[in-house]
């Protein structure tokens, strides 16, 4: 199965990847433009008179567009395949997409070979510089921080020690295997085996993402496997470079090992540092983009890509840089950028990572057909078996140790999924491909790597879903964001920090709290534009939820079912509402109508799933609907107020001067019950922009702050309507009753 | 250094260990901490807990301290508050934060979950009438946001009201306009928080090694 000789010429040049495919089908001759000389030397003038042809109305010049044309065609093909799968209903439920794409790649590769051309191979440079970064950035930017930080110790142990164990176990045993005479591989030395072991031992993020996306497993296991696949890059880089260097030299000294360990720390921490620096730069830049919203997403992408490239330049871990950059920049950037930019970033990241993933798998298939291959039954089968065995042993052994330090232990089911979910993918292939040709075992290694990848992706990828069902492993809870849960999550954080304080030891929560405080006091101040940095998380979440509801309303045309319209504030507080005089009512309505025209929203929603995105585009629709909704509510409330008799003393209407620019805000005393809370809710999101409400009130505002003023006024109005009356202990000539 | 002290109190510790589930070392360390906080007296008072510097910037410190003196958390079916607590009661309150053991059955887990949620419920239900009223919930959210200054109070109310609405919708489904939702009962509370998996979240690490001398 070796097309060795044929391929050698093509494989050397990096830019020949997409050379052949289209070139076969189109019998083209690059036709020359008319003024080109036809062979005769001499001045141009004579040439023109010599060979005059008819002016070419239609000419084909394929060479001109060859490269981009072929690239675009490949991508289009890949996406059409992807489209095709999802149209076949039962297929996508049984077989994970990655398998299907590899099969397509195999078919395409076979087709190309049959035609007689050489199929392109997944070029390592293309892979590492173009195809991998979008996937990793997407993963890093949307990394769920809370579960990640809670389990970071476990993840690191699996990533570092697990990968080391895998590499050495496999390398060592394969070397032992090669020593056996009957295998016929006695030429393989230990270092080569260890190199091979280090390439094939790392869990691949692309494959893991592709498969785990579809099985919706519980958060803990997902983040363990996924986090491991991301963080083991540093180990892989170091081991690979180490063994690559050594196998050229042939010997290893203790000093080399020591340097290797130091190198590991440099690579991983350096990568994280580079990523963090670029992340802070991006966050800082986003602070000033309020006037140029259109290019905001570009900053995010470019800074991240620069982080990746910079760290690759220094042979640091590019993946860790990219993750660090995404994680660091996200909270600040999201506080600064506009809603549309956020949506753009999200869509672009998902789109690019989707395309990349598709292309990677197809190319894997094509490269398999392309070869070169050197098949050795024993070696390959042993590799596959050893992969599985070492993974299982590694996970079990490490979990045993880790469980001693974890509060919430990992159960057997968790361990099984973590072990079974350790898929290998394109990174291993690319690393193998990068091996220089001086390794005599290169082809054997490549074949074995491809076999392992196929085995893990096909067998493990396809069977993991039924196994998850069979073992009844906990799945991810598809729950709507609940404000109660959010309140209690935050409450718990503070509670646990407090109890740790009482207990007297500085635990997890203590340090988290310290970091939060540091973040709030120093970092946010510099990186977040305007006054937003003071906004607590709970409020942000609340606004998110609200907007989500409004948007759901836009889409479905009715109130969402979480808050059925049968239950409203009345059910919770059936206190009587005071009467409002007719004149007041008219004034209020008029002002409301004017102010409600100026709604503006920002929407944030959480999503880190590959295939589903929350649709949040209709900003204008949303504001219109909210307008209508709030208007409806207002009307309803108005009529309710006016018809329900107050069983309290009616308030002194004279006190209620609705003079908006000079309104004061005061904390209501507990018995007062603002009833129009649902109205307040709508405008809540604008409130945080003005942390000190008093300051806004002086004087009428125009232009840009009209929106805000509008919201605030509206809010005050809402309170004005709902409050039962001035406090008994307040003076009559209070300019505005307490709200 | 500190671990061997427990041997002298062993029978007492054994009883406590059985009651609360802590190990001997953990009890020893907590006892040491208790003595440190109470200045070597037998009973702990609110003022002693107030002096912990780590609690100073915690927005819900009053509730946390109250929880220690709340008889409902002592598992003795009492209610009301006390002025001072003994070590046993301190330990019982702490035991609410123990992680569930690895090999628990589903029922045991459910029991642990109920216990922890009951603790939270007691923290919110300050007047001990078995329901969390809107006012109490508002107070909770206000305390949580209390560090945001004046801004927090209005939004706190909005948030608390929305949260209450959510509970009402989930628990009651449909209500007539003139019906009144009294407050969150414990069953409703369980229902709305059942997705949090509180038994994995509401835990702190109790060390077997003595580090109390490192902290104030």
HADDOCK unambig.tbl for C-alpha pairs under 7 A between the chains (distance, minus, plus):
assign (segid A and resid 407 and name CA) (segid B and resid 99 and name CA) 6.27 0.50 0.50
assign (segid A and resid 407 and name CA) (segid B and resid 205 and name CA) 6.51 0.50 0.50
assign (segid A and resid 408 and name CA) (segid B and resid 99 and name CA) 6.81 0.50 0.50
assign (segid A and resid 408 and name CA) (segid B and resid 200 and name CA) 6.09 0.50 0.50
assign (segid A and resid 409 and name CA) (segid B and resid 102 and name CA) 6.24 0.50 0.50
assign (segid A and resid 483 and name CA) (segid B and resid 163 and name CA) 5.74 0.50 0.50
assign (segid A and resid 484 and name CA) (segid B and resid 163 and name CA) 5.59 0.50 0.50
assign (segid A and resid 485 and name CA) (segid B and resid 193 and name CA) 6.25 0.50 0.50
assign (segid A and resid 485 and name CA) (segid B and resid 196 and name CA) 6.81 0.50 0.50
assign (segid A and resid 491 and name CA) (segid B and resid 144 and name CA) 6.95 0.50 0.50
assign (segid A and resid 492 and name CA) (segid B and resid 202 and name CA) 6.86 0.50 0.50
assign (segid A and resid 494 and name CA) (segid B and resid 58 and name CA) 6.56 0.50 0.50
assign (segid A and resid 494 and name CA) (segid B and resid 60 and name CA) 6.93 0.50 0.50
assign (segid A and resid 495 and name CA) (segid B and resid 64 and name CA) 6.69 0.50 0.50
assign (segid A and resid 496 and name CA) (segid B and resid 204 and name CA) 6.77 0.50 0.50
assign (segid A and resid 498 and name CA) (segid B and resid 55 and name CA) 5.73 0.50 0.50
assign (segid A and resid 498 and name CA) (segid B and resid 58 and name CA) 6.81 0.50 0.50
assign (segid A and resid 498 and name CA) (segid B and resid 61 and name CA) 6.96 0.50 0.50
assign (segid A and resid 500 and name CA) (segid B and resid 204 and name CA) 6.99 0.50 0.50
assign (segid A and resid 501 and name CA) (segid B and resid 54 and name CA) 5.51 0.50 0.50
assign (segid A and resid 501 and name CA) (segid B and resid 55 and name CA) 6.33 0.50 0.50
assign (segid A and resid 503 and name CA) (segid B and resid 30 and name CA) 6.91 0.50 0.50
assign (segid A and resid 503 and name CA) (segid B and resid 33 and name CA) 6.75 0.50 0.50
assign (segid A and resid 504 and name CA) (segid B and resid 33 and name CA) 6.85 0.50 0.50
assign (segid A and resid 504 and name CA) (segid B and resid 212 and name CA) 5.54 0.50 0.50
assign (segid A and resid 504 and name CA) (segid B and resid 215 and name CA) 5.95 0.50 0.50
assign (segid A and resid 504 and name CA) (segid B and resid 216 and name CA) 6.96 0.50 0.50
assign (segid A and resid 505 and name CA) (segid B and resid 211 and name CA) 6.42 0.50 0.50
assign (segid A and resid 505 and name CA) (segid B and resid 212 and name CA) 6.09 0.50 0.50
assign (segid A and resid 505 and name CA) (segid B and resid 215 and name CA) 6.26 0.50 0.50
assign (segid A and resid 542 and name CA) (segid B and resid 159 and name CA) 6.83 0.50 0.50
assign (segid A and resid 562 and name CA) (segid B and resid 169 and name CA) 6.81 0.50 0.50
assign (segid A and resid 563 and name CA) (segid B and resid 166 and name CA) 6.60 0.50 0.50
assign (segid A and resid 563 and name CA) (segid B and resid 169 and name CA) 6.10 0.50 0.50
assign (segid A and resid 564 and name CA) (segid B and resid 169 and name CA) 6.92 0.50 0.50
assign (segid A and resid 566 and name CA) (segid B and resid 174 and name CA) 5.98 0.50 0.50
assign (segid A and resid 566 and name CA) (segid B and resid 175 and name CA) 5.96 0.50 0.50
assign (segid A and resid 566 and name CA) (segid B and resid 176 and name CA) 6.62 0.50 0.50
assign (segid A and resid 566 and name CA) (segid B and resid 177 and name CA) 6.86 0.50 0.50
assign (segid A and resid 567 and name CA) (segid B and resid 169 and name CA) 6.55 0.50 0.50
assign (segid A and resid 567 and name CA) (segid B and resid 174 and name CA) 6.45 0.50 0.50
assign (segid A and resid 567 and name CA) (segid B and resid 175 and name CA) 5.77 0.50 0.50
assign (segid A and resid 568 and name CA) (segid B and resid 165 and name CA) 6.84 0.50 0.50
assign (segid A and resid 570 and name CA) (segid B and resid 177 and name CA) 6.53 0.50 0.50
assign (segid A and resid 571 and name CA) (segid B and resid 177 and name CA) 6.10 0.50 0.50
assign (segid A and resid 571 and name CA) (segid B and resid 178 and name CA) 6.43 0.50 0.50
assign (segid A and resid 571 and name CA) (segid B and resid 179 and name CA) 5.65 0.50 0.50
assign (segid A and resid 571 and name CA) (segid B and resid 180 and name CA) 4.64 0.50 0.50
assign (segid A and resid 571 and name CA) (segid B and resid 181 and name CA) 5.72 0.50 0.50
assign (segid A and resid 572 and name CA) (segid B and resid 180 and name CA) 5.67 0.50 0.50
assign (segid A and resid 572 and name CA) (segid B and resid 181 and name CA) 5.10 0.50 0.50
assign (segid A and resid 573 and name CA) (segid B and resid 180 and name CA) 6.98 0.50 0.50
assign (segid A and resid 574 and name CA) (segid B and resid 180 and name CA) 6.55 0.50 0.50
assign (segid A and resid 677 and name CA) (segid B and resid 158 and name CA) 6.23 0.50 0.50
assign (segid A and resid 680 and name CA) (segid B and resid 158 and name CA) 6.81 0.50 0.50
assign (segid A and resid 681 and name CA) (segid B and resid 158 and name CA) 6.13 0.50 0.50
assign (segid A and resid 684 and name CA) (segid B and resid 155 and name CA) 6.88 0.50 0.50
assign (segid A and resid 691 and name CA) (segid B and resid 151 and name CA) 5.43 0.50 0.50
assign (segid A and resid 692 and name CA) (segid B and resid 151 and name CA) 6.59 0.50 0.50
